[in-house]
């Protein structure tokens, strides 16, 4: 089943976990060290409506603190992205990506309801794929053609089946995007098939795998700029 159809059919728990997993995998764009800052929000997914709102507030506060002190651009912080653009376009790009990551959490709905969560999950899916595409060695970044390919990939079951780490996709997508696409699909499939906390734990494991992949890419980019 395509990624778009999986999102369309998911329940509140699957949608919340899907959006959160996308955000979680993009954390290395904010910090090279902190991997578990969103752990409370994962608990909120397990507990559902009764705990989601409070955990969301807690996670936003934690992410705000993280973005001040530990950004991947070497401590300049996203507030200095404009100045960084003049000196180092690569660093400015990282700053912009960090802003987008925080936007993903900022747009999360406080209400535990299917439609706002579906909108959020869909937005996080697109943004995460776009962020991975910016870092991919294959493809043409943020061009209109690249955006069209991402849209097709989210609707194409063949591309999903072919997506794997370390290899470019069959529709012109790079290996990072292919791996992220596969993980997005897998998280939604897990949550549809496995009830309760065990399903959320398995989704977290998938997300942690993707976070390690992106952390390694960010680290290589940082070394290349230094």
N, C-alpha and C positions, 0 to 999 in steps of 0.2 A: 504494500500500500504506500502511496506517496506521502511525503511529509505534510503537505497541505491537507490531505484527507485525514491523516492521523490527528492533526490539531483540531480539525472540524468535529471529530467524533469523541475527543477526549472529555473526561469529566473534570470537575474542579481540581481534584488532587493531581491528575495528570497534567493539566494546564499549568498549575502553580509550579510543579516540579520541572516541567519543560522550560518555562521561562527562567526559573532559578538556575537550572543546570547550564543554560546558555550563558547567563551572567557569571556563574561560578567558574566556568572554563576560561572566561576572559579576564579573570582577576590578575594574572601576571602582567597585564598592561597597566595596572595600578601599583603593584608591589612585587618585588622579586623574592620576598620572604614569606609574607602572610598568605597561607593557603586555606585557613579555616575560618576566616572572618565572617563568612555567611553561614556557619554551622547552626546558629540559633534559628535562622529562617528555614533551614531544612527541618528542624524540629517543628516549626510552625506548619509545614506541609503535612507532617505526620498527624498533628493534632487537629488540623483543619480549621473550621470556622472559629472555634473557641480560642485559638491562640495566634492565628495568622496576623491580626492587626498589631498586637503588641510586639510580636517578633519582628515584624516589618519595621516598626519604629526603632527597635534595638539595632537592627542590621544597618539601617540608614545612618544612625549615629556612629556606629563602628566604622563604616566605610568613609564617612566624612573625616574621621580622625586619621584613618589610614592614608587618605589622599593628600593630607597636609604634609606628612613626614616621610613617606616611603614610596614616592612615585618611581617608576622605572627610568625616568630621564635623569637620574643621578642626583635627585634632591632639589631640582629647580622648582618642581611643582607645576600643576597645570595653569596656575594663575600667571606664570611667566612664559606661557607658550608663545605669545606674540613676540617677545624678545628673542626667544630661542629660534624662531623662524628665520630671523635675520642671520644668526650665526650658524645655524645648523638645521637645514630643512628636515633631516631625518628625525632629529629630536623634537621638532615642532609637530611632526606627524604622530609621534608617540604621545605627545601632550593632547592632541586632538582625539586620539583613540581613547585615552584615559577619560576624557570628558564624556565620550559616548558611553563608556562602561558605566559611569556614575548615572548617566541619564536612564540607562536600562532599569536600575533599581529605583530611581526617582519616579519613574512612570508606573511602577507596580501598584495595582489597585488595593485599597484598604479593605474593600468588600470581598468576602469569599463567595463569589457568584460567577457562574459559568461565562457569561458574555464579557464582562470586563477582564476576567482572567484569560479568556481566549484571545482578546485583542492584544493583551500584554504578551502572551506566549508567542503569538505570531510576530509581533514587533521585535521581540528578543531574538527569535529565530533568524529574521532577516538581518538584524544588526550584527549578530554574532558571525554569520556567514560573511558579511561585508568586512568585518574586522579581520577575519582570517584571510580573506582575499587580499586585503592591503598588505599582509605580511607574507603572502605566498610568493615563492620564487617563479611560479608559472602564472601566466595570465596578464591582463592589462589593467589591474587595479580598479579604480572607481569609474571607468568609462561606461557609456551607455550600453555598449555590447556586453561588458562584464555583468552589469545589472540584469540584462535580459537572460544571460546564461544562468545566473543564480535563480531567477524566477522559474525558468524551465526545470532546473534541477529539483526545486522544491515540489514540482508537480509530476515529475517523471520517475516511475518506479524502476525503470531500467538503470538510470543513473544511480539511484539509491543502492541497487543491488551490486553495482560495480564499484561503489565508493569504498576505498580502503586507504589506510595510512601508507605514505611512502610512494604512492603512485598517482599520477594525474588521472582525473576522471575521463570518461568517454565523451563528455560534452565540452571539452576544452577547459575544465576547471582544474586547478592545481591540487597537489596532494594535501595541503592543509585544509582546503575547503572540502575535499572529498572525505577526509577523516571527520571533520565537524558535521557534515551532512549525515554521515553514518551514525554518529553519536546522538544527534538529535532524534533520528528515527528510532534508535535503540531505546532511548530513555522513554519515549512515548509507548513503545511496544511493551516494555517492562511494566510500566505503571498500569497498562490495560490488562496485563496478564496476572500480575502479582499484587494481591491486596495488602493493605496495612503497612507497617513499618518495614517488613522485609523488602517490599517493592521499592520503597524510598531508599533503603540502604543500597540496593543494587544500582539504582539510578545514580546515587552519589559516587559509587565506584566507577561507573562509566565517565562521570564528569571529572573525577580526579585524574583518570587516565588522560583525558583531553587537556586538563590543566597542566599536566607535566609536559605534554608535547609543546604547548604554547609557551610555557616557561623557558624551555630550551631554545626556542626560536628567538624569544625576546632577549635572552642572555647572549646569543650569538650576535644579534644586531647591536647590542650595547658594546660588546667587545670590538666590533668592526668600527664603531664610531669613536672609540677611545684611542 
